[in-house]
């Protein structure tokens, strides 16, 4: 599974990353995490509001800090896909 945390180093992006790490501790899914911080790379996502979370190429959240429960839900959803 490939997860991207998209956004510059803001308070909300840091919160999202912390929540992601907490959620991953409770799952047994093998995950590759990528931080997309470059403004030019972020622009390629077209009208995306940061922070954003992408799982296996699917934007599951943008402009919101997901909590651990929400992140685990999406991990489960996309690990079965």
MOPAC internal coordinates of N, CA, C and O (Angstrom, degrees):
PM7 1SCF
backbone

  N    0.0000 0     0.00 0     0.00 0    0    0    0
  C    1.4441 1     0.00 0     0.00 0    1    0    0
  C    1.5193 1   108.38 1     0.00 0    2    1    0
  O    1.2310 1   121.26 1   -41.96 1    3    2    1
  N    1.3192 1   115.20 1   138.04 1    3    2    1
  C    1.4618 1   121.16 1  -179.38 1    5    3    2
  C    1.5271 1   108.92 1  -116.48 1    6    5    3
  O    1.2310 1   120.56 1   -58.11 1    7    6    5
  N    1.3200 1   116.53 1   121.89 1    7    6    5
  C    1.4562 1   121.96 1  -179.83 1    9    7    6
  C    1.5220 1   108.66 1  -118.50 1   10    9    7
  O    1.2310 1   121.24 1   -47.50 1   11   10    9
  N    1.3350 1   115.24 1   132.50 1   11   10    9
  C    1.4627 1   120.60 1   176.49 1   13   11   10
  C    1.5249 1   108.97 1  -116.28 1   14   13   11
  O    1.2310 1   121.13 1   -49.13 1   15   14   13
  N    1.3175 1   115.44 1   130.87 1   15   14   13
  C    1.4529 1   121.87 1   171.83 1   17   15   14
  C    1.5269 1   105.27 1  -102.78 1   18   17   15
  O    1.2310 1   120.93 1   -63.75 1   19   18   17
  N    1.3223 1   115.82 1   116.25 1   19   18   17
  C    1.4609 1   121.71 1  -170.44 1   21   19   18
  C    1.5221 1   109.77 1  -108.99 1   22   21   19
  O    1.2310 1   121.09 1   -53.72 1   23   22   21
  N    1.3291 1   115.52 1   126.28 1   23   22   21
  C    1.4584 1   120.78 1   177.38 1   25   23   22
  C    1.5136 1   111.35 1   146.48 1   26   25   23
  O    1.2310 1   121.69 1   -20.49 1   27   26   25
  N    1.3138 1   114.36 1   159.51 1   27   26   25
  C    1.4600 1   119.19 1   177.57 1   29   27   26
  C    1.5273 1   108.95 1   -75.53 1   30   29   27
  O    1.2310 1   120.55 1    -6.43 1   31   30   29
  N    1.2916 1   116.56 1   173.57 1   31   30   29
  C    1.4674 1   122.18 1  -173.04 1   33   31   30
  C    1.5343 1   111.09 1   -75.33 1   34   33   31
  O    1.2310 1   120.62 1  -111.06 1   35   34   33
  N    1.3312 1   116.42 1    68.94 1   35   34   33
  C    1.4593 1   122.04 1   179.50 1   37   35   34
  C    1.5277 1   110.11 1  -100.15 1   38   37   35
  O    1.2310 1   121.15 1   -10.32 1   39   38   37
  N    1.3127 1   115.40 1   169.68 1   39   38   37
  C    1.4642 1   121.08 1   178.95 1   41   39   38
  C    1.5276 1   110.83 1   -58.65 1   42   41   39
  O    1.2310 1   120.09 1   136.52 1   43   42   41
  N    1.3226 1   117.43 1   -43.48 1   43   42   41
  C    1.4601 1   120.45 1  -179.03 1   45   43   42
  C    1.5246 1   112.78 1   -69.05 1   46   45   43
  O    1.2310 1   120.10 1   142.94 1   47   46   45
  N    1.3150 1   117.42 1   -37.06 1   47   46   45
  C    1.4709 1   119.35 1   176.82 1   49   47   46
  C    1.5210 1   110.39 1   -64.90 1   50   49   47
  O    1.2310 1   120.37 1   141.73 1   51   50   49
  N    1.3271 1   116.91 1   -38.27 1   51   50   49
  C    1.4619 1   121.15 1   178.12 1   53   51   50
  C    1.5301 1   110.33 1   -65.15 1   54   53   51
  O    1.2310 1   120.25 1   138.50 1   55   54   53
  N    1.3375 1   117.13 1   -41.50 1   55   54   53
  C    1.4707 1   120.81 1   177.20 1   57   55   54
  C    1.5265 1   110.63 1   -62.15 1   58   57   55
  O    1.2310 1   120.57 1   135.82 1   59   58   57
  N    1.3267 1   116.51 1   -44.18 1   59   58   57
  C    1.4645 1   120.59 1   179.72 1   61   59   58
  C    1.5221 1   110.64 1   -60.97 1   62   61   59
  O    1.2310 1   120.14 1   136.74 1   63   62   61
  N    1.3147 1   117.35 1   -43.26 1   63   62   61
  C    1.4583 1   121.66 1   179.81 1   65   63   62
  C    1.5318 1   110.81 1   -64.27 1   66   65   63
  O    1.2310 1   120.06 1   138.77 1   67   66   65
  N    1.3392 1   117.49 1   -41.23 1   67   66   65
  C    1.4651 1   120.70 1   177.42 1   69   67   66
  C    1.5260 1   110.96 1   -62.89 1   70   69   67
  O    1.2310 1   120.62 1   136.06 1   71   70   69
  N    1.3442 1   116.43 1   -43.94 1   71   70   69
  C    1.4627 1   120.21 1   178.71 1   73   71   70
  C    1.5249 1   111.05 1   -63.79 1   74   73   71
  O    1.2310 1   120.34 1   141.96 1   75   74   73
  N    1.3220 1   116.96 1   -38.04 1   75   74   73
  C    1.4616 1   121.31 1   177.01 1   77   75   74
  C    1.5215 1   110.38 1   -62.17 1   78   77   75
  O    1.2310 1   120.20 1   132.69 1   79   78   77
  N    1.3179 1   117.22 1   -47.31 1   79   78   77
  C    1.4614 1   120.56 1  -179.81 1   81   79   78
  C    1.5212 1   111.77 1   -62.21 1   82   81   79
  O    1.2310 1   119.93 1   140.75 1   83   82   81
  N    1.3372 1   117.73 1   -39.25 1   83   82   81
  C    1.4688 1   120.86 1   177.12 1   85   83   82
  C    1.5279 1   110.69 1   -64.79 1   86   85   83
  O    1.2310 1   120.72 1   137.23 1   87   86   85
  N    1.3219 1   116.23 1   -42.77 1   87   86   85
  C    1.4661 1   120.39 1  -179.94 1   89   87   86
  C    1.5298 1   110.95 1   -64.23 1   90   89   87
  O    1.2310 1   120.52 1   141.64 1   91   90   89
  N    1.3224 1   116.62 1   -38.36 1   91   90   89
  C    1.4658 1   120.06 1  -178.48 1   93   91   90
  C    1.5231 1   112.27 1   -68.45 1   94   93   91
  O    1.2310 1   119.94 1   151.61 1   95   94   93
  N    1.3208 1   117.72 1   -28.39 1   95   94   93
  C    1.4672 1   120.74 1   177.86 1   97   95   94
  C    1.5212 1   111.06 1   -63.07 1   98   97   95
  O    1.2310 1   120.54 1   153.82 1   99   98   97
  N    1.3288 1   116.57 1   -26.18 1   99   98   97
  C    1.4531 1   121.06 1  -177.06 1  101   99   98
  C    1.5271 1   113.03 1   -96.85 1  102  101   99
  O    1.2310 1   120.00 1   179.12 1  103  102  101
  N    1.3049 1   117.60 1    -0.88 1  103  102  101
  C    1.4597 1   120.36 1   178.05 1  105  103  102
  C    1.5199 1   108.76 1  -113.45 1  106  105  103
  O    1.2310 1   121.01 1   -19.61 1  107  106  105
  N    1.3043 1   115.68 1   160.39 1  107  106  105
  C    1.4624 1   120.03 1   179.05 1  109  107  106
  C    1.5222 1   111.12 1  -109.24 1  110  109  107
  O    1.2310 1   121.01 1  -155.46 1  111  110  109
  N    1.3092 1   115.68 1    24.54 1  111  110  109
  C    1.4546 1   121.49 1  -177.96 1  113  111  110
  C    1.5215 1   109.99 1   -87.22 1  114  113  111
  O    1.2310 1   120.81 1   -45.10 1  115  114  113
  N    1.3218 1   116.06 1   134.90 1  115  114  113
  C    1.4587 1   120.54 1   175.88 1  117  115  114
  C    1.5232 1   108.34 1   -79.15 1  118  117  115
  O    1.2310 1   120.81 1   -55.70 1  119  118  117
  N    1.3278 1   116.06 1   124.30 1  119  118  117
  C    1.4582 1   120.88 1  -171.15 1  121  119  118
  C    1.5221 1   110.86 1  -131.18 1  122  121  119
  O    1.2310 1   121.29 1   -38.78 1  123  122  121
  N    1.3210 1   115.13 1   141.22 1  123  122  121
  C    1.4547 1   122.45 1   170.89 1  125  123  122
  C    1.5198 1   106.38 1  -110.84 1  126  125  123
  O    1.2310 1   120.34 1   -60.22 1  127  126  125
  N    1.3412 1   116.96 1   119.78 1  127  126  125
  C    1.4647 1   121.40 1  -178.68 1  129  127  126
  C    1.5215 1   109.32 1  -103.17 1  130  129  127
  O    1.2310 1   121.26 1   -46.08 1  131  130  129
  N    1.3245 1   115.19 1   133.92 1  131  130  129
  C    1.4624 1   121.62 1   176.30 1  133  131  130
  C    1.5260 1   108.84 1  -125.65 1  134  133  131
  O    1.2310 1   120.73 1   -47.13 1  135  134  133
  N    1.3122 1   116.22 1   132.87 1  135  134  133
  C    1.4595 1   121.40 1   174.78 1  137  135  134
  C    1.5228 1   108.16 1   -96.06 1  138  137  135
  O    1.2310 1   120.56 1   -56.66 1  139  138  137
  N    1.3215 1   116.53 1   123.34 1  139  138  137
  C    1.4623 1   122.08 1   177.63 1  141  139  138
  C    1.5247 1   106.39 1  -105.33 1  142  141  139
  O    1.2310 1   120.85 1   -78.35 1  143  142  141
  N    1.3450 1   115.97 1   101.65 1  143  142  141
  C    1.4585 1   121.31 1  -173.01 1  145  143  142
  C    1.5287 1   113.84 1  -114.25 1  146  145  143
  O    1.2310 1   120.67 1   159.73 1  147  146  145
  N    1.3100 1   116.33 1   -20.27 1  147  146  145
  C    1.4594 1   120.30 1  -177.52 1  149  147  146
  C    1.5284 1   109.97 1   -70.39 1  150  149  147
  O    1.2310 1   120.46 1   -51.06 1  151  150  149
  N    1.3251 1   116.72 1   128.94 1  151  150  149
  C    1.4664 1   121.02 1  -176.12 1  153  151  150
  C    1.5268 1   112.53 1   -59.71 1  154  153  151
  O    1.2310 1   120.08 1   144.92 1  155  154  153
  N    1.3011 1   117.44 1   -35.08 1  155  154  153
  C    1.4701 1   120.40 1   178.18 1  157  155  154
  C    1.5246 1   110.78 1   -68.14 1  158  157  155
  O    1.2310 1   120.26 1   141.46 1  159  158  157
  N    1.3237 1   117.11 1   -38.54 1  159  158  157
  C    1.4693 1   120.40 1   177.07 1  161  159  158
  C    1.5240 1   110.80 1   -67.26 1  162  161  159
  O    1.2310 1   120.39 1   141.10 1  163  162  161
  N    1.3281 1   116.87 1   -38.90 1  163  162  161
  C    1.4662 1   121.02 1   178.92 1  165  163  162
  C    1.5244 1   110.46 1   -62.76 1  166  165  163
  O    1.2310 1   120.32 1   141.62 1  167  166  165
  N    1.3285 1   116.99 1   -38.38 1  167  166  165
  C    1.4725 1   121.41 1  -179.54 1  169  167  166
  C    1.5285 1   112.01 1   -61.18 1  170  169  167
  O    1.2310 1   119.71 1   153.41 1  171  170  169
  N    1.3260 1   118.16 1   -26.59 1  171  170  169
  C    1.4699 1   120.58 1  -179.03 1  173  171  170
  C    1.5272 1   112.13 1   -67.21 1  174  173  171
  O    1.2310 1   120.13 1   167.32 1  175  174  173
  N    1.3273 1   117.37 1   -12.68 1  175  174  173
  C    1.4631 1   120.86 1   179.53 1  177  175  174
  C    1.5296 1   112.47 1   -87.55 1  178  177  175
  O    1.2310 1   119.18 1  -175.69 1  179  178  177
  N    1.3163 1   119.16 1     4.31 1  179  178  177
  C    1.4701 1   124.54 1   173.58 1  181  179  178
  C    1.5286 1   114.48 1    51.20 1  182  181  179
  O    1.2310 1   121.33 1   -75.17 1  183  182  181
  N    1.3153 1   115.05 1   104.83 1  183  182  181
  C    1.4697 1   123.22 1   173.56 1  185  183  182
  C    1.5240 1   114.00 1    58.23 1  186  185  183
  O    1.2310 1   120.37 1  -153.71 1  187  186  185
  N    1.2885 1   116.90 1    26.29 1  187  186  185
  C    1.4535 1   121.43 1   179.13 1  189  187  186
  C    1.5185 1   109.73 1   -78.28 1  190  189  187
  O    1.2310 1   120.64 1   -43.48 1  191  190  189
  N    1.3299 1   116.38 1   136.52 1  191  190  189
  C    1.4542 1   121.76 1   174.30 1  193  191  190
  C    1.5237 1   106.34 1   -99.66 1  194  193  191
  O    1.2310 1   120.16 1   -50.11 1  195  194  193
  N    1.3108 1   117.31 1   129.89 1  195  194  193
  C    1.4520 1   120.21 1  -177.59 1  197  195  194
  C    1.5234 1   110.37 1   -96.87 1  198  197  195
  O    1.2310 1   120.14 1   -24.05 1  199  198  197
  N    1.3246 1   117.33 1   155.95 1  199  198  197
  C    1.4552 1   126.88 1     1.24 1  201  199  198
  C    1.5267 1   111.00 1   -74.91 1  202  201  199
  O    1.2310 1   121.43 1   -23.49 1  203  202  201
  N    1.3145 1   114.87 1   156.51 1  203  202  201
  C    1.4610 1   120.57 1   179.54 1  205  203  202
  C    1.5225 1   109.13 1  -136.24 1  206  205  203
  O    1.2310 1   121.65 1   -22.45 1  207  206  205
  N    1.3198 1   114.45 1   157.55 1  207  206  205
  C    1.4529 1   120.46 1   179.86 1  209  207  206
  C    1.5223 1   108.46 1  -129.94 1  210  209  207
  O    1.2310 1   120.96 1   -50.69 1  211  210  209
  N    1.3267 1   115.76 1   129.31 1  211  210  209
  C    1.4530 1   122.35 1   178.88 1  213  211  210
  C    1.5233 1   108.52 1  -120.31 1  214  213  211
  O    1.2310 1   120.86 1   -48.35 1  215  214  213
  N    1.3231 1   115.96 1   131.65 1  215  214  213
  C    1.4651 1   120.89 1   177.05 1  217  215  214
  C    1.5217 1   107.77 1  -122.07 1  218  217  215
  O    1.2310 1   121.26 1   -59.68 1  219  218  217
  N    1.3144 1   115.19 1   120.32 1  219  218  217
  C    1.4720 1   122.00 1  -179.11 1  221  219  218
  C    1.5292 1   111.92 1    50.79 1  222  221  219
  O    1.2310 1   120.69 1  -139.38 1  223  222  221
  N    1.3322 1   116.28 1    40.62 1  223  222  221
  C    1.4571 1   121.44 1   176.38 1  225  223  222
  C    1.5133 1   115.02 1    85.21 1  226  225  223
  O    1.2310 1   119.92 1   179.66 1  227  226  225
  N    1.3210 1   117.75 1    -0.34 1  227  226  225
  C    1.4625 1   122.05 1   179.74 1  229  227  226
  C    1.5183 1   110.02 1  -105.32 1  230  229  227
  O    1.2310 1   120.02 1   -56.25 1  231  230  229
  N    1.3299 1   117.57 1   123.75 1  231  230  229
  C    1.4609 1   120.76 1   176.32 1  233  231  230
  C    1.5260 1   107.17 1   -73.12 1  234  233  231
  O    1.2310 1   120.33 1   -63.77 1  235  234  233
  N    1.3249 1   116.98 1   116.23 1  235  234  233
  C    1.4643 1   120.61 1  -179.09 1  237  235  234
  C    1.5194 1   111.73 1  -101.64 1  238  237  235
  O    1.2310 1   120.50 1   164.75 1  239  238  237
  N    1.3168 1   116.66 1   -15.25 1  239  238  237
  C    1.4549 1   120.21 1   179.82 1  241  239  238
  C    1.5155 1   108.83 1  -158.10 1  242  241  239
  O    1.2310 1   120.99 1   -39.54 1  243  242  241
  N    1.3337 1   115.70 1   140.46 1  243  242  241
  C    1.4609 1   118.31 1   170.19 1  245  243  242
  C    1.5174 1   108.79 1  -148.53 1  246  245  243
  O    1.2310 1   121.58 1   -46.40 1  247  246  245
  N    1.3268 1   114.58 1   133.60 1  247  246  245
  C    1.4537 1   121.42 1  -178.32 1  249  247  246
  C    1.5115 1   113.92 1    79.19 1  250  249  247
  O    1.2310 1   120.13 1  -165.62 1  251  250  249
  N    1.3239 1   117.36 1    14.38 1  251  250  249
  C    1.4593 1   121.65 1  -176.75 1  253  251  250
  C    1.5254 1   109.74 1  -141.23 1  254  253  251
  O    1.2310 1   121.14 1   -34.92 1  255  254  253
  N    1.3268 1   115.43 1   145.08 1  255  254  253
  C    1.4574 1   120.40 1   173.63 1  257  255  254
  C    1.5226 1   106.97 1   -95.22 1  258  257  255
  O    1.2310 1   120.65 1   -74.26 1  259  258  257
  N    1.3259 1   116.37 1   105.74 1  259  258  257
  C    1.4584 1   120.61 1   178.44 1  261  259  258
  C    1.5239 1   110.09 1   -70.06 1  262  261  259
  O    1.2310 1   120.60 1   -33.68 1  263  262  261
  N    1.3391 1   116.46 1   146.32 1  263  262  261
  C    1.4609 1   118.92 1   173.95 1  265  263  262
  C    1.5306 1   109.07 1   -87.85 1  266  265  263
  O    1.2310 1   120.74 1    -5.03 1  267  266  265
  N    1.3238 1   116.20 1   174.97 1  267  266  265
  C    1.4692 1   120.68 1  -175.67 1  269  267  266
  C    1.5256 1   112.06 1   -59.11 1  270  269  267
  O    1.2310 1   120.33 1   138.16 1  271  270  269
  N    1.3283 1   116.97 1   -41.84 1  271  270  269
  C    1.4649 1   121.86 1  -178.63 1  273  271  270
  C    1.5294 1   110.68 1   -61.05 1  274  273  271
  O    1.2310 1   120.60 1   135.65 1  275  274  273
  N    1.3219 1   116.46 1   -44.35 1  275  274  273
  C    1.4705 1   120.57 1   179.85 1  277  275  274
  C    1.5286 1   111.00 1   -65.02 1  278  277  275
  O    1.2310 1   120.85 1   138.09 1  279  278  277
  N    1.3199 1   115.99 1   -41.91 1  279  278  277
  C    1.4755 1   119.99 1   179.97 1  281  279  278
  C    1.5228 1   110.28 1   -64.00 1  282  281  279
  O    1.2310 1   120.09 1   136.14 1  283  282  281
  N    1.3366 1   117.43 1   -43.86 1  283  282  281
  C    1.4678 1   120.52 1   178.56 1  285  283  282
  C    1.5259 1   110.91 1   -60.89 1  286  285  283
  O    1.2310 1   120.41 1   141.53 1  287  286  285
  N    1.3276 1   116.83 1   -38.47 1  287  286  285
  C    1.4639 1   120.77 1   177.38 1  289  287  286
  C    1.5253 1   110.52 1   -58.69 1  290  289  287
  O    1.2310 1   120.23 1   132.37 1  291  290  289
  N    1.3430 1   117.17 1   -47.63 1  291  290  289
  C    1.4594 1   120.05 1  -179.10 1  293  291  290
  C    1.5149 1   112.22 1   -69.14 1  294  293  291
  O    1.2310 1   119.79 1   144.36 1  295  294  293
  N    1.3141 1   118.01 1   -35.64 1  295  294  293
  C    1.4581 1   120.49 1   177.21 1  297  295  294
  C    1.5352 1   109.54 1   -62.35 1  298  297  295
  O    1.2310 1   120.83 1   135.08 1  299  298  297
  N    1.3186 1   116.02 1   -44.92 1  299  298  297
  C    1.4631 1   120.25 1   179.02 1  301  299  298
  C    1.5357 1   110.21 1   -63.93 1  302  301  299
  O    1.2310 1   120.78 1   136.07 1  303  302  301
  N    1.3210 1   116.11 1   -43.93 1  303  302  301
  C    1.4633 1   120.86 1  -179.11 1  305  303  302
  C    1.5314 1   111.75 1   -60.17 1  306  305  303
  O    1.2310 1   120.15 1   135.13 1  307  306  305
  N    1.3197 1   117.32 1   -44.87 1  307  306  305
  C    1.4601 1   120.27 1  -175.62 1  309  307  306
  C    1.5201 1   113.58 1   -88.25 1  310  309  307
  O    1.2310 1   119.82 1   167.17 1  311  310  309
  N    1.3222 1   117.96 1   -12.83 1  311  310  309
  C    1.4651 1   118.29 1   174.99 1  313  311  310
  C    1.5217 1   109.87 1   -79.63 1  314  313  311
  O    1.2310 1   120.37 1   158.35 1  315  314  313
  N    1.3232 1   116.90 1   -21.65 1  315  314  313
  C    1.4610 1   121.30 1   177.51 1  317  315  314
  C    1.5218 1   112.89 1   -90.96 1  318  317  315
  O    1.2310 1   120.97 1   171.09 1  319  318  317
  N    1.3216 1   115.75 1    -8.91 1  319  318  317
  C    1.4743 1   119.73 1  -176.14 1  321  319  318
  C    1.5140 1   111.62 1   -81.84 1  322  321  319
  O    1.2310 1   120.10 1   180.00 1  323  322  321

